[in-house]
Amino acid sequence: MGVVATTFVFGYKHDPVIGSLLVIVPLLLLRVSQVQYVERTRGMVSEMRVENIALEKSSEEIARLNDGLLDTLAEIIDLRDPYVLGHSRGVTEFAVKTGQTIGVT
């Protein structure tokens, strides 16, 4: 600010109108560009938030579909061999309980 003030005073002493304009106009242009930059950045952040929400929904959908696929594969394996019928579900329940006991999701 000291440099700007010094430039303004120096320009004003030589020619009040032109000296003032040579300092004030660039400052005003700088302010306008700063406002435009901030507005554009806010717009981009808003767009990214919307896209992030959509990605989170897609991720949840994929996780749900994967769980369904794994359950279906386990049922197919169980149906192929009657001696292990329900074995996959029992192993799953055991693994989930073990994970909860040791604090793993």
PLY file of the C-alpha trace (Angstrom):
ply
format ascii 1.0
element vertex 105
property float x
property float y
property float z
element edge 104
property int vertex1
property int vertex2
end_header
0.00 0.00 0.00
2.94 2.31 0.65
4.14 1.92 -2.94
0.64 2.62 -4.27
0.26 5.69 -2.05
3.70 6.99 -3.04
2.90 6.49 -6.73
-0.42 8.24 -6.29
1.18 11.23 -4.54
3.99 11.45 -7.12
1.53 11.28 -10.04
-0.85 13.74 -8.41
1.95 16.31 -7.93
2.87 16.22 -11.63
-0.64 16.16 -13.07
-3.64 15.71 -10.75
-6.01 14.18 -13.32
-3.68 11.91 -15.26
-1.63 11.01 -12.20
-4.76 9.99 -10.32
-6.10 7.98 -13.27
-2.79 6.17 -13.77
-3.07 4.81 -10.22
-6.82 4.42 -9.73
-7.70 2.74 -13.06
-5.30 -0.22 -12.64
-6.50 -0.66 -9.05
-10.13 -0.72 -10.19
-9.31 -3.21 -12.95
-7.51 -5.36 -10.42
-10.55 -5.29 -8.15
-12.91 -6.21 -10.99
-10.73 -9.15 -12.02
-10.49 -10.29 -8.41
-14.29 -10.27 -8.03
-14.69 -12.22 -11.28
-12.10 -14.76 -10.14
-13.83 -15.28 -6.79
-17.24 -15.67 -8.46
-15.86 -18.17 -10.98
-14.15 -20.11 -8.19
-17.39 -20.25 -6.18
-19.23 -21.54 -9.25
-16.64 -24.24 -9.79
-16.81 -25.28 -6.13
-20.60 -25.53 -6.37
-20.34 -27.68 -9.50
-17.77 -29.90 -7.81
-20.05 -30.37 -4.80
-22.90 -31.48 -7.07
-20.61 -33.86 -8.95
-19.23 -35.19 -5.66
-22.74 -35.99 -4.42
-23.47 -37.83 -7.68
-20.21 -39.78 -7.36
-21.01 -40.74 -3.78
-24.42 -42.05 -4.86
-22.80 -44.02 -7.68
-20.21 -45.42 -5.30
-22.92 -46.54 -2.88
-24.83 -48.16 -5.75
-21.71 -50.01 -6.92
-20.99 -51.22 -3.38
-24.58 -52.46 -3.04
-24.39 -54.24 -6.41
-21.06 -55.84 -5.47
-22.55 -57.14 -2.22
-25.49 -58.60 -4.15
-23.14 -60.21 -6.67
-21.05 -61.79 -3.93
-24.19 -63.11 -2.20
-25.41 -64.61 -5.47
-22.06 -66.26 -6.15
-22.01 -67.70 -2.63
-25.50 -69.12 -3.12
-24.49 -70.68 -6.45
-21.48 -72.31 -4.82
-23.64 -73.57 -1.95
-26.21 -75.01 -4.36
-23.57 -76.92 -6.33
-22.46 -78.86 -3.26
-25.19 -79.84 -0.76
-22.59 -80.74 1.87
-21.56 -77.09 2.26
-25.04 -75.58 1.97
-25.07 -72.38 4.01
-21.33 -72.56 4.66
-20.61 -69.24 2.91
-23.21 -67.41 5.02
-21.81 -68.96 8.20
-18.28 -67.89 7.26
-19.56 -64.39 6.45
-21.33 -64.06 9.80
-18.24 -65.33 11.62
-15.98 -62.87 9.75
-18.32 -59.95 10.48
-18.51 -60.79 14.19
-14.73 -61.21 14.36
-14.23 -57.85 12.64
-16.65 -56.11 15.01
-14.89 -57.66 18.00
-11.49 -56.33 16.95
-12.94 -52.98 15.81
-12.69 -53.36 12.03
-15.58 -52.32 9.78
0 1
1 2
2 3
3 4
4 5
5 6
6 7
7 8
8 9
9 10
10 11
11 12
12 13
13 14
14 15
15 16
16 17
17 18
18 19
19 20
20 21
21 22
22 23
23 24
24 25
25 26
26 27
27 28
28 29
29 30
30 31
31 32
32 33
33 34
34 35
35 36
36 37
37 38
38 39
39 40
40 41
41 42
42 43
43 44
44 45
45 46
46 47
47 48
48 49
49 50
50 51
51 52
52 53
53 54
54 55
55 56
56 57
57 58
58 59
59 60
60 61
61 62
62 63
63 64
64 65
65 66
66 67
67 68
68 69
69 70
70 71
71 72
72 73
73 74
74 75
75 76
76 77
77 78
78 79
79 80
80 81
81 82
82 83
83 84
84 85
85 86
86 87
87 88
88 89
89 90
90 91
91 92
92 93
93 94
94 95
95 96
96 97
97 98
98 99
99 100
100 101
101 102
102 103
103 104
